[in-house]
């Protein structure tokens, strides 16, 4: 059990250049935890600095306003890492993290994580690349919020899901997030997402069903995202 858990670290992108012996040593420093779908792993503003490696499952980083409005910053899948911001700057957690499905995580304290970066410069470089990607993603979303109407942001998010799909049929998003989950990513409400998907279905651009969205006309969807004109 313990050995098998340690070996799962080879699935983590940040650690992919290390050999099995090195991974086993790192695994010894981690606490291995299982979390259930919907379980909160980190609370917003929590004063902790641990880093988490996801070897199975996925999580979402979220923020909550004082009146309870939920905003989803990112969904983080198996093979990825979260919690690195607080491990680096030692400030309170900027977001809550909640399991999107039953997940298996390796937790490492920040002191060990910093030592890991010092011992393996390749990990430091990969971490820098990861932080740049996250910064670019947030910059793109800020630009979209500032310049696009809600229906354009919904079209853009559908294109983003198509581009990142692992399905054999790249135009099929399955399982698709709920309308509410899409809304939390786009600073809008569920009704706006439902209305837009219904309109896109009527135009023959998408086919939306339970936990499934099929994009029938990617080019028209792209044009709508760019121009906003039907």
N, C-alpha and C positions, 0 to 999 in steps of 0.2 A: 504493500500500500504506500509506504513512505517513499520507497525507491521509485515506484511507478509515478507518483506525484512529482518527484523531482525531475524525472525524465520528460514530463510534459512541458517543461520550460523551453524545449527546442521549438515549440510552436509560437513562441513570442518573438515578434519581428526584431525587437530591440536587442535580443540575445542570440540571434540566428547565426552569428559568426563565431560563436564559442563552441568548443568541443564538449563531448558528453561529460568528461571529467570536470571541466570547469562548471558546467551546468549543475552537476550533482553537488559541487561545493556551494554554489549559490542557493540551490534548493534547500540545503541544510540551514541557511540563515532565514528562510521564509516560514511564515505560518500559513498553512493551507486551510482554506475555509470554503464551505459551500453556502450559497445564498439562494433563497427561493425567489421566484418571480414576484415582483412588487416590493421586495424587501429593500429598505434603504441601507446602503453601505456606508455612505458619508453624508453628514448633514451640512447644509449651508451654514457658513460661519463657524463651523466646528474647529476647535483648536487642536488639530492633529496634523501630522506631517508624513504619515506612512504612504508608500507607493504600492499600487496593486497591479499585478500582471494577470490578464484574463486568459486562462487556458481553455475554458469551455464557457459558452453562453455569450451574453452581451448585456451592456448597461447603458443608461442614458444620464448625461450630465444636465441638470435642471436648475433653474432659479425660480424663486417665488417672491412676489411682491408682498407688501404689508397687507394688502387686501386679498391675498391668496391666488392672484393670477399666476399661472404656470407658464414658464418659457423653457423650451428644450434647446440647449446650446449644441449638443452633439450626441450621436449614438456611437458607442464604442464597442467593437466586436472582439471575438476571440482572436488572440494573437497581439492585442494592443495593450497599452498601459494607461492608467489614470492615477491622479493624485500627485503627479510630478511637480505641479506648480508650487504647492505648499512645501514639498520636499526641498525645492530649490530656494524659495524666498522666505520660508518659515512664517508665512502669514496665514491667517485663518482661511478656511476653505471658501473659494469663490463660488462654488456651486454644490448642490446636493447631487449624489449619485445613487441611482435606483436600478435594480436588476430588471431587465426587460424579459428575462426568462431565467429558469434555474441555471445557475452559473457556478463555476469552480474557479477560485482565485488564489493567487499566491501573494501574501502581504509581506512587505519588507519595510523596516523602519528607515527613516531618512538618513541616519548616520551610515548605515550599511549601503544605502543607495549611493550616497556621495562617494563612499570608498570604492564602490563598484565602478563608478565613472573614472575615478583616479587610476584604478588598476587596469582598466581596459579602455584606452582612448577611442577605440572603434565604437564603443557604446556611447561615449560622449558626442561623437560626430553624429551618430544616428539620432540621439536625443535632440541635438540642435536641428537636424532636418525635420524631426517630428514637430518641434515647437514652431518652426517656420511654416509648415503645412497648416497647423492649427491657426496661426496668425493670419495666413492668407484666407483660410475658410471664413474666419470671423470678419475679416475686412470685406470679403465678397458679400456676406450677408448684410453688413452695415450699409454697403452701397445699394443693395437691393431694397432695403427698408426705406432708404432716403429717396430713391428715384423711381421705384416701381409701384404701380397700383396693386391692390391685393390680388386681383385675378392674374396679373403677370407673375407675382411671386409664387402663386400656386402652380402655374405652368412651369416655372423655372424649377420648382421643387420636384415636380413629376419627371422632368428631364434629368435632374440630378439622380433620382432613384433609378431611372432606366440606365444611366451611364454606370452606376455602381452595382447593378444587378448581377448576381452570379448564376441566374437561371439560364438554362439552355436556350430558351427563347428570350432574348435580351429585351424584347418589348413587353414582357410580362413581369409585373411586380407582384410577387407572391411569396410569403404572406405580406399583404399590403398593410401599412399602419392604418389605424382608425382615423376618421375625419378629425376627431379631437386631437390625436397625436400630431397629425399634419399641422393643425392650427397652432399648436404650441411652438412649433418650429418657426412659424411665419408671423408671429405677433398679430394673430387674427382670432376669429372664433369659429367654432365647428360649423355653424350655419352657413358661413361664407364659403367654406370648403365644400360642403354638401351642394350648395347652389352652383358653384363653379363646375364641379364634377358632373352634375346633371346637365349643365349647358354644354360641356365638352362632349358628353355622350350623345346629346341631341344633334350635335354637329358632325358626329361620326369620327371624332378625334380620339376618344377613349371609350372603352367598355368597362364599366365599373360594377363589380359584384362584391359579395361578402368576402372580405380579406383578400381581394384580388382586384388589380387594376391592369388592364391591357391597353397599351398605347397603340392605336391603330394607324395613326398618321403622325410620325415624329416630326416631319418637316413643318406641318401646319402648327403643331404645338410649339415648335421653336420660333416660328414667325410670330405667334401670339405672345410668347414670352418677351420677344424683342420689341414689338411694335405696340402691343396692347390693343390692337384694332381687330375686331372680328369681321 
